[in-house]
C-alpha cells in the first residue's frame, strides 16, 4: 500500500499548561488568555482544527515560539461554550501527532506551521503484541489499586486492537510527570512507546503500594493509641470499684484544696470556685477544659497572701547600700526615709521612684541593692521596645494561647506579694496599633489605684499597693501623666574622685576575679585609674572604665601565661612584708596595655584664641564641652549660622548679635561693622544636632572677641542665656555641665547668678577644683573671659554711659568680693 504525502498544516496554535493531549483523546479545556481565545475564534471560522502544543513552563503567561515544545497534537474542536466570567470552555479531540516547524504571532494569536507525523514500527508484530499485553496486564493492576479510575475504562481498552492507539489511550490516565507524558507524545516508534509506558505504569504501581503500606502503618498506630486509652480508662474504673484509688485525691479535689488554702479575697475565691464547677462538668479531653485548667493554675499561682518581711533595721539597710554603691546619697536617703516611716506605720504603700541619669551610672544595679537592703525579692522588667498594651495588662481569655501580663507572670515567678519591681528603660516604650503600654502603666504606678489592678486574663482585682516600683530612665522623655506619678531622683554622673573610688573598691576586684587572676598576681595603681578616667574614657558613668580595666586584666593573664610558672623562691617581697604583685600597672606603663591616649585632658594648657570660646552643653548621657567660634568675612551684614543648630539656638545667635551691636561703642567696635562684612558663627561637630538657649553668652563673647581682636582665655568655660538687655538668665543641667568642665580640665566656669542656689547640690570636690563665678550681666562675662579689658570708643563714651544699665558696671565682677563663690 503506497504511503500518501504528509499534509503541511498552517493552523492556529493553542498553548497548554499542565496538560498534554494525545491522539484519540477527548478532553475539555478552559481558555482565558487573549491570544488563546483569539486562536479558538480563528479555528471556528475555518475548519475547526487547531494545534495543541504544551508549554515548557506553566508559569509563562505570554508564551512565544521558544516557550513551546516542538511536538504537539492536531485536534478537532467538538464544542465551544463562552462562560459568564469571560473565559471559554472548549471540548477537543486529538487527531494525530504534529511536528511544529514554525510559530509566529498573527492577528493577535499564535499561528503554527507543522507536519503530521506517521507512526513507525521497526519491531516484529509478535514482539509488539507481547509488549501490549504486558502493558494491559499492568494497567489492570494499576486500575484496581487506584480508586480515581473507573473500572469501565478496562472494557474500553479491551476493544482496542491497534497497539499505538492503546498506548495513547492509557498514557493520559497514569499519574506521571508532565515531562514523561510529553516524551510519550514525541516517540513515534510504537514498540519504544509501549516499552516506556510499561516502565512508567510499573513505577506507579510501586508508588501506590508504598502509599498503601504507609497508610496502614499510620492507621495501626492510631488504633493502638485508642486501644491503650480505652484499656487505661477501664483499668481506672476497675481500680475505683475495688477501692484502690480512694486514698488518692483526684485533680479536681486537689484544685479545690489549693483554692481553699490560697488565701484569696472573697470575690476572687468565688470566681475560682465557679471556674472549678465549670471544669467538673466538662469532658477532660475537651479543649475548653484545658483553657479553664490553665486559668486556674495562673489564679492559684498569684501570691495572694505570701510576702517577705521587710527589713526595718536602718543601720543594716544603710550598710548594705553603702557596701554596694559609692555616692548616690539622695537615693540612699530616700530609701532610709521610707524604712523609717514604715517602722512606725503598719500599712504603708510602696514608694514609686524614677532614677533618671545617663548610661553606666548604676541605676539598674541600684535597684538590686534597694531590694537587698529592704529584704524584698527582686524582679527586673525590661520595658525597652514594648509596643503592646497586652504586655502589661495581658490578653483576654477569648484568644488562643492567651496569657496574663508580665506583672502577673513575674509575681507568680517570685511568689511574693511585696517584691521590688525594677521597670528598666521606661523611656524606651513606644505605641502602635496594638495600644499604648505607657497608658496601661498609669494604673500600675498610681498608689491610689493599684490596689485594684485588673489583668485582662485573670479578670479579677489584684492588689499591687505593697509592691515597691523603681523605674530607670536615661531622660525625662516620658509621657506627662506617667511622669507625674513617680518621684524623680536624678543621678547626674560621677566626678573623677567618685570614679576613682568606684574603680578601686568595686571594678578592679570584680575584673580580677572575672578574669581568673589572683590579687597577688596584679596590682593596678590609683594613678593608672586616674589616667584611664582622664585620657581613655570620656563618660558620665563607669561602663567604659570597667571595660578598660577588664582589657588590662586580659592582657596581664596573657602575659603571665606566656611567661610560664614562676618559681616560689623568686617571688619578690614588698617593704611591708607581703608579696609583691607579679605585674604592676601604673601611669608610666599604662600605654603598654591600653595603647595611645584617646582624649586630651586639660584645655587650660591650650593657647588663647580670637573668636573661640568654650561653652557647656547638657545631653541625655551627661554634660559636654561645646566650642563656639566666629569669624568675619566680606559681605553685606548677614549672619551665617552653621553646625546643625536648632531654632532656639539660631534665635539665641541673633539675640547675641543684637547685644553686640547695641553695645558696639562701649566695647570699642565700629558701629557700622556689618555694612561690608558678614558674621559667621559655627559650632563644631556639625554632624550632631544642637539646640537650647544656654550658649547665648558664649556666642556674645565669641563675637566680641573676633570684632575687637582680643583673644579669649582658653581655661574659661561659660553657660547662660542672654537677653537683649545683656542680662544673663538661668539655665538647667548645672551639675552635668560642671562635671564636664572638670573632666575637660577647665579652671574657671561662668554661670548665671540665678543658678547660685543650685551650687548646694554640687559635690565638694567640684567646687574645690573649679573656680565657679556667678554673673548677672554680659559685661562681667567679657571682663573675666577676654585676655585684656576693652577700651570704649572716645566719641561714644558719653552716650554709652547714659544707655548702660546701672547694675552692669564695668569691672564690678573683679572689685566686688561677693560676686565669685569661693570654697
Secondary structure in CASP SS format (residue, H / E / C, confidence):
PFRMAT SS
TARGET T0000
AUTHOR 0000-0000-0000
METHOD secondary structure of the structure
MODEL  1
X C 1.00
X C 1.00
X C 1.00
X C 1.00
X C 1.00
X C 1.00
X C 1.00
X E 1.00
X E 1.00
X E 1.00
X E 1.00
X E 1.00
X E 1.00
X E 1.00
X E 1.00
X E 1.00
X C 1.00
X C 1.00
X C 1.00
X C 1.00
X C 1.00
X C 1.00
X C 1.00
X C 1.00
X C 1.00
X E 1.00
X E 1.00
X E 1.00
X E 1.00
X E 1.00
X E 1.00
X C 1.00
X C 1.00
X H 1.00
X H 1.00
X H 1.00
X H 1.00
X H 1.00
X H 1.00
X H 1.00
X H 1.00
X H 1.00
X H 1.00
X H 1.00
X H 1.00
X C 1.00
X C 1.00
X C 1.00
X E 1.00
X E 1.00
X E 1.00
X E 1.00
X E 1.00
X E 1.00
X E 1.00
X C 1.00
X C 1.00
X C 1.00
X C 1.00
X C 1.00
X C 1.00
X C 1.00
X C 1.00
X C 1.00
X H 1.00
X H 1.00
X H 1.00
X E 1.00
X C 1.00
X C 1.00
X E 1.00
X E 1.00
X E 1.00
X E 1.00
X E 1.00
X E 1.00
X E 1.00
X E 1.00
X E 1.00
X E 1.00
X E 1.00
X E 1.00
X C 1.00
X C 1.00
X C 1.00
X C 1.00
X C 1.00
X E 1.00
X E 1.00
X E 1.00
X E 1.00
X E 1.00
X E 1.00
X E 1.00
X E 1.00
X E 1.00
X E 1.00
X E 1.00
X E 1.00
X E 1.00
X E 1.00
X E 1.00
X E 1.00
X E 1.00
X E 1.00
X E 1.00
X C 1.00
X C 1.00
X E 1.00
X E 1.00
X E 1.00
X E 1.00
X E 1.00
X E 1.00
X E 1.00
X E 1.00
X C 1.00
X C 1.00
X C 1.00
X E 1.00
X C 1.00
X C 1.00
X C 1.00
X C 1.00
X H 1.00
X H 1.00
X H 1.00
X H 1.00
X H 1.00
X H 1.00
X H 1.00
X H 1.00
X H 1.00
X H 1.00
X H 1.00
X H 1.00
X H 1.00
X H 1.00
X H 1.00
X H 1.00
X H 1.00
X H 1.00
X H 1.00
X H 1.00
X H 1.00
X C 1.00
X C 1.00
X C 1.00
X C 1.00
X C 1.00
X C 1.00
X H 1.00
X H 1.00
X H 1.00
X H 1.00
X H 1.00
X H 1.00
X H 1.00
X C 1.00
X C 1.00
X C 1.00
X C 1.00
X H 1.00
X H 1.00
X H 1.00
X H 1.00
X H 1.00
X H 1.00
X H 1.00
X H 1.00
X H 1.00
X C 1.00
X C 1.00
X C 1.00
X C 1.00
X C 1.00
X C 1.00
X H 1.00
X H 1.00
X H 1.00
X H 1.00
X H 1.00
X H 1.00
X H 1.00
X H 1.00
X H 1.00
X C 1.00
X C 1.00
X E 1.00
X H 1.00
X H 1.00
X H 1.00
X H 1.00
X H 1.00
X H 1.00
X H 1.00
X H 1.00
X H 1.00
X H 1.00
X H 1.00
X H 1.00
X H 1.00
X H 1.00
X H 1.00
X H 1.00
X H 1.00
X H 1.00
X H 1.00
X H 1.00
X H 1.00
X H 1.00
X H 1.00
X H 1.00
X H 1.00
X H 1.00
X H 1.00
X H 1.00
X H 1.00
X H 1.00
X H 1.00
X H 1.00
X H 1.00
X H 1.00
X H 1.00
X H 1.00
X H 1.00
X H 1.00
X H 1.00
X H 1.00
X H 1.00
X H 1.00
X H 1.00
X H 1.00
X H 1.00
X H 1.00
X H 1.00
X H 1.00
X H 1.00
X H 1.00
X H 1.00
X H 1.00
X H 1.00
X C 1.00
X C 1.00
X C 1.00
X C 1.00
X C 1.00
X C 1.00
X C 1.00
X C 1.00
X H 1.00
X H 1.00
X H 1.00
X H 1.00
X H 1.00
X H 1.00
X H 1.00
X H 1.00
X H 1.00
X H 1.00
X H 1.00
X C 1.00
X C 1.00
X C 1.00
X C 1.00
X H 1.00
X H 1.00
X H 1.00
X H 1.00
X H 1.00
X H 1.00
X H 1.00
X H 1.00
X H 1.00
X H 1.00
X H 1.00
X H 1.00
X H 1.00
X H 1.00
X H 1.00
X C 1.00
X C 1.00
X C 1.00
X C 1.00
X C 1.00
X C 1.00
X H 1.00
X H 1.00
X H 1.00
X H 1.00
X H 1.00
X H 1.00
X H 1.00
X H 1.00
X H 1.00
X H 1.00
X H 1.00
X H 1.00
X H 1.00
X H 1.00
X H 1.00
X C 1.00
X C 1.00
X C 1.00
X C 1.00
X C 1.00
X C 1.00
X C 1.00
X C 1.00
X C 1.00
X C 1.00
X C 1.00
X C 1.00
X H 1.00
X H 1.00
X H 1.00
X H 1.00
X H 1.00
X H 1.00
X H 1.00
X H 1.00
X H 1.00
X H 1.00
X H 1.00
X C 1.00
X C 1.00
X C 1.00
X C 1.00
X H 1.00
X H 1.00
X H 1.00
X H 1.00
X H 1.00
X H 1.00
X H 1.00
X H 1.00
X H 1.00
X H 1.00
X H 1.00
X H 1.00
X H 1.00
X H 1.00
X C 1.00
X C 1.00
X C 1.00
X C 1.00
X C 1.00
X C 1.00
X C 1.00
X C 1.00
X C 1.00
X E 1.00
X E 1.00
X E 1.00
X E 1.00
X E 1.00
X E 1.00
X C 1.00
X C 1.00
X C 1.00
X C 1.00
X C 1.00
X H 1.00
X H 1.00
X H 1.00
X H 1.00
X H 1.00
X H 1.00
X H 1.00
X H 1.00
X H 1.00
X H 1.00
X H 1.00
X H 1.00
X C 1.00
X C 1.00
X C 1.00
X E 1.00
X E 1.00
X E 1.00
X E 1.00
X E 1.00
X C 1.00
X C 1.00
X C 1.00
X C 1.00
X C 1.00
X C 1.00
X C 1.00
X H 1.00
X H 1.00
X H 1.00
X H 1.00
X C 1.00
X C 1.00
X C 1.00
X C 1.00
X C 1.00
X C 1.00
X C 1.00
X C 1.00
X C 1.00
X C 1.00
X C 1.00
X C 1.00
X H 1.00
X H 1.00
X H 1.00
X H 1.00
X H 1.00
X H 1.00
X H 1.00
X H 1.00
X H 1.00
X C 1.00
X C 1.00
X C 1.00
X C 1.00
X C 1.00
X E 1.00
X E 1.00
X E 1.00
X E 1.00
X E 1.00
X C 1.00
X H 1.00
X H 1.00
X H 1.00
X C 1.00
X C 1.00
X E 1.00
X E 1.00
X C 1.00
X C 1.00
X E 1.00
X E 1.00
X H 1.00
X H 1.00
X H 1.00
X H 1.00
X H 1.00
X H 1.00
X H 1.00
X H 1.00
X C 1.00
X C 1.00
X C 1.00
X C 1.00
X C 1.00
X H 1.00
X H 1.00
X H 1.00
X E 1.00
X E 1.00
X C 1.00
X C 1.00
X C 1.00
X C 1.00
X C 1.00
X C 1.00
X E 1.00
X E 1.00
X C 1.00
X C 1.00
X C 1.00
X C 1.00
X C 1.00
X E 1.00
X E 1.00
X E 1.00
X E 1.00
X E 1.00
X E 1.00
X C 1.00
X C 1.00
X C 1.00
X C 1.00
X C 1.00
X C 1.00
X H 1.00
X H 1.00
X H 1.00
X H 1.00
X H 1.00
X C 1.00
X C 1.00
X E 1.00
X E 1.00
X E 1.00
X E 1.00
X E 1.00
X C 1.00
X C 1.00
X C 1.00
X C 1.00
X H 1.00
X H 1.00
X H 1.00
X H 1.00
X H 1.00
X H 1.00
X H 1.00
X H 1.00
X H 1.00
X H 1.00
X H 1.00
X H 1.00
X H 1.00
X H 1.00
X H 1.00
X H 1.00
X H 1.00
X H 1.00
X H 1.00
X C 1.00
X C 1.00
X C 1.00
X C 1.00
X C 1.00
X C 1.00
X C 1.00
X E 1.00
X E 1.00
X E 1.00
X C 1.00
X H 1.00
X H 1.00
X H 1.00
X H 1.00
X H 1.00
X H 1.00
X H 1.00
X H 1.00
X H 1.00
X H 1.00
X H 1.00
X C 1.00
X C 1.00
X C 1.00
X C 1.00
X C 1.00
X C 1.00
X H 1.00
X H 1.00
X H 1.00
X H 1.00
X H 1.00
X H 1.00
X H 1.00
X H 1.00
X H 1.00
X H 1.00
X H 1.00
X H 1.00
X H 1.00
X H 1.00
X H 1.00
X H 1.00
X H 1.00
X H 1.00
X H 1.00
X H 1.00
X H 1.00
X C 1.00
X C 1.00
X C 1.00
X C 1.00
X H 1.00
X H 1.00
X H 1.00
X C 1.00
X C 1.00
X E 1.00
X C 1.00
X C 1.00
X C 1.00
X C 1.00
X C 1.00
X E 1.00
X C 1.00
X C 1.00
X C 1.00
X E 1.00
X E 1.00
X E 1.00
X C 1.00
X C 1.00
X C 1.00
X C 1.00
X H 1.00
X H 1.00
X H 1.00
X H 1.00
X H 1.00
X C 1.00
X C 1.00
X C 1.00
X C 1.00
X C 1.00
X C 1.00
X C 1.00
X C 1.00
X H 1.00
X H 1.00
X H 1.00
X C 1.00
X C 1.00
X C 1.00
X E 1.00
X C 1.00
X C 1.00
X E 1.00
X E 1.00
X E 1.00
X E 1.00
X E 1.00
X E 1.00
X E 1.00
X E 1.00
X C 1.00
X C 1.00
X E 1.00
X E 1.00
X E 1.00
X E 1.00
X E 1.00
X E 1.00
X E 1.00
X E 1.00
X E 1.00
X E 1.00
X E 1.00
X E 1.00
X E 1.00
X C 1.00
X C 1.00
X C 1.00
X C 1.00
X E 1.00
X E 1.00
X E 1.00
X E 1.00
X C 1.00
X C 1.00
X E 1.00
X C 1.00
X H 1.00
X H 1.00
X H 1.00
X H 1.00
X H 1.00
X H 1.00
X H 1.00
X H 1.00
X H 1.00
X H 1.00
X H 1.00
X H 1.00
X H 1.00
X H 1.00
X H 1.00
X H 1.00
X C 1.00
X C 1.00
X C 1.00
X C 1.00
X C 1.00
X C 1.00
X C 1.00
X C 1.00
X C 1.00
X C 1.00
X C 1.00
X C 1.00
X C 1.00
X C 1.00
X E 1.00
X E 1.00
X E 1.00
X E 1.00
X E 1.00
X E 1.00
X C 1.00
X C 1.00
X C 1.00
X C 1.00
X C 1.00
X C 1.00
X C 1.00
X E 1.00
X C 1.00
X C 1.00
X C 1.00
X C 1.00
X C 1.00
X H 1.00
X H 1.00
X H 1.00
X H 1.00
X H 1.00
X H 1.00
X H 1.00
X H 1.00
X H 1.00
X H 1.00
X H 1.00
X H 1.00
X H 1.00
X C 1.00
X C 1.00
X C 1.00
X E 1.00
X C 1.00
X C 1.00
X C 1.00
X E 1.00
X E 1.00
X E 1.00
X C 1.00
X C 1.00
X E 1.00
X E 1.00
X C 1.00
X C 1.00
X C 1.00
X C 1.00
X E 1.00
X E 1.00
X E 1.00
X C 1.00
X C 1.00
X C 1.00
X C 1.00
X H 1.00
X H 1.00
X H 1.00
X H 1.00
X H 1.00
X H 1.00
X H 1.00
X H 1.00
X H 1.00
X H 1.00
X C 1.00
X C 1.00
X C 1.00
X C 1.00
X E 1.00
X E 1.00
X E 1.00
X E 1.00
X E 1.00
X H 1.00
X H 1.00
X H 1.00
X H 1.00
X H 1.00
X H 1.00
X H 1.00
X H 1.00
X H 1.00
X C 1.00
X C 1.00
X H 1.00
X H 1.00
X H 1.00
X H 1.00
X H 1.00
X H 1.00
X C 1.00
X E 1.00
X E 1.00
X E 1.00
X E 1.00
X E 1.00
X C 1.00
X E 1.00
X H 1.00
X H 1.00
X H 1.00
X H 1.00
X H 1.00
X H 1.00
X H 1.00
X H 1.00
X E 1.00
X C 1.00
X C 1.00
X C 1.00
X C 1.00
X C 1.00
X C 1.00
X C 1.00
X C 1.00
X C 1.00
X C 1.00
X H 1.00
X H 1.00
X H 1.00
X H 1.00
X H 1.00
X H 1.00
X H 1.00
X C 1.00
X C 1.00
X C 1.00
X C 1.00
X C 1.00
X C 1.00
X C 1.00
X C 1.00
X H 1.00
X H 1.00
X H 1.00
X H 1.00
X C 1.00
X C 1.00
X C 1.00
X C 1.00
X E 1.00
X C 1.00
X C 1.00
X C 1.00
END
